[in-house]
Amino acid sequence: MSDDHHRKLERMYHAAPINQYFRPVLTVGDAVAEVAIEIRSDFFHAANAVHGSIYFKAMDDAAFFAVNSLVTDVFVLTVSFNIYLTRPVSEGTMRATGRVVHRSQRLYIAEAELVDGDSRPIGRGSGSFMKSAIALNADVGYL
């Protein structure tokens, strides 16, 4: 795939309204993507650690963009995503690395690993993804 496609996906992601709150950083390559999120206390649940929804966001986004790195014409959609939360985290930067592990004509499967700032695993996930009818164009921020 082309670097131009990867950079357009990154710009589309960073411009999404949801990401104004979380302030993640996305890097896309061929069949891989990484999402880094700096941990803030407003991500915490009552036990002063990051809520599982942030784990999900990081891993789903990384897996999603690993898949969309292979699809140049349309937006893909997450069909299902399963996560395992293996360790709490309350400081530093979370990094999710997604990679495509299977692709067919209609279905993509990607896995993601989430680590803390010391590279210790804190979560793992896998999901299935399909192409949508939503074109990758300026209307979705693909510039």
C-alpha positions in Angstrom: 0.0 0.0 0.0 1.1 3.6 -0.4 2.4 5.9 2.2 -0.1 8.5 0.9 -3.0 6.2 1.8 -1.5 5.7 5.3 -1.1 9.4 5.9 -4.6 10.1 4.8 -6.0 7.5 7.2 -3.9 9.1 10.0 -5.3 12.6 9.2 -8.8 11.3 9.0 -8.4 9.7 12.4 -6.9 12.7 14.1 -9.6 15.0 12.8 -12.5 12.8 14.1 -14.4 14.7 16.9 -14.0 11.8 19.4 -10.3 12.1 19.2 -10.3 15.7 20.3 -11.1 14.4 23.8 -8.8 11.3 23.9 -5.9 12.9 22.0 -4.5 9.6 20.6 -1.7 9.4 18.1 -2.1 7.0 15.2 0.7 5.6 13.0 -0.4 3.4 10.0 1.8 0.9 8.0 1.0 -2.0 5.7 -1.4 -4.3 7.6 -0.3 -2.7 11.0 -1.2 0.3 13.0 -0.3 1.7 16.4 -2.3 4.0 18.7 -0.7 5.7 21.6 -2.8 7.4 24.3 -1.3 9.4 27.1 -3.0 8.4 30.4 -4.9 11.1 32.2 -6.7 10.9 35.6 -10.1 11.7 33.8 -9.8 8.2 32.2 -9.9 6.6 35.7 -12.6 4.5 37.3 -13.3 4.6 41.0 -10.2 2.4 41.8 -7.8 5.0 40.2 -6.9 3.1 37.1 -7.8 3.5 33.4 -11.3 2.4 32.6 -11.7 -0.6 30.2 -13.4 1.5 27.6 -10.1 3.3 27.0 -8.4 -0.1 26.6 -11.1 -1.0 24.0 -10.7 2.2 22.1 -7.0 1.9 21.8 -7.1 -1.8 20.6 -10.1 -1.4 18.3 -8.7 1.7 16.7 -5.3 0.0 16.1 -6.8 -3.2 14.7 -9.3 -1.2 12.6 -6.6 0.9 11.0 -4.4 -2.1 10.4 -7.3 -3.4 8.3 -8.1 -0.1 6.6 -4.5 0.2 5.6 -5.3 -2.7 3.1 -8.5 -1.2 1.9 -8.1 2.0 -0.2 -11.6 2.7 -1.5 -14.0 2.4 1.4 -14.2 2.8 5.2 -14.1 -0.6 7.0 -16.4 -1.4 10.0 -15.8 -3.3 13.2 -18.2 -6.3 13.2 -17.1 -7.7 16.5 -14.3 -7.2 19.0 -13.2 -9.3 21.9 -10.9 -7.9 24.6 -8.9 -9.2 27.6 -7.9 -6.7 30.3 -4.8 -8.3 31.9 -3.3 -5.6 34.0 -4.4 -2.2 35.4 -2.6 1.0 34.4 -2.7 4.5 35.9 0.2 6.4 34.4 2.4 6.8 31.3 1.4 6.1 27.7 -0.7 3.1 26.5 0.3 1.7 23.1 -1.9 -0.6 21.1 -0.4 -2.4 18.1 -2.8 -3.9 15.7 -2.0 -6.3 12.9 -4.1 -8.1 10.3 -4.0 -11.9 10.8 -6.5 -13.0 8.2 -8.1 -11.5 5.1 -10.6 -12.9 2.6 -12.8 -11.3 0.0 -15.4 -10.1 2.6 -13.8 -10.6 6.1 -10.7 -9.3 7.8 -9.5 -10.4 11.2 -7.0 -8.3 13.2 -5.4 -8.7 16.6 -4.2 -6.0 18.9 -1.8 -6.0 21.9 -1.9 -3.2 24.4 1.2 -2.3 26.5 2.0 0.2 29.2 4.9 2.7 29.2 7.3 -0.1 30.4 6.2 -2.4 27.5 4.3 -4.7 29.9 1.2 -6.3 28.3 -2.0 -4.8 29.8 -4.5 -6.0 27.3 -5.2 -8.1 24.2 -8.0 -8.1 21.7 -9.1 -9.4 18.3 -11.8 -8.4 16.0 -13.5 -9.0 12.7 -14.0 -6.2 10.1 -15.8 -5.8 6.8 -15.8 -3.2 4.1 -18.6 -0.7 4.2 -20.3 1.3 1.5 -18.8 4.6 2.9 -16.3 5.9 0.4 -12.9 7.1 1.6 -13.1 10.7 0.4 -13.1 14.3 1.8 -16.6 13.8 3.3 -15.0 11.5 6.0 -11.8 13.5 6.3 -9.7 11.3 4.0 -7.5 14.1 2.7 
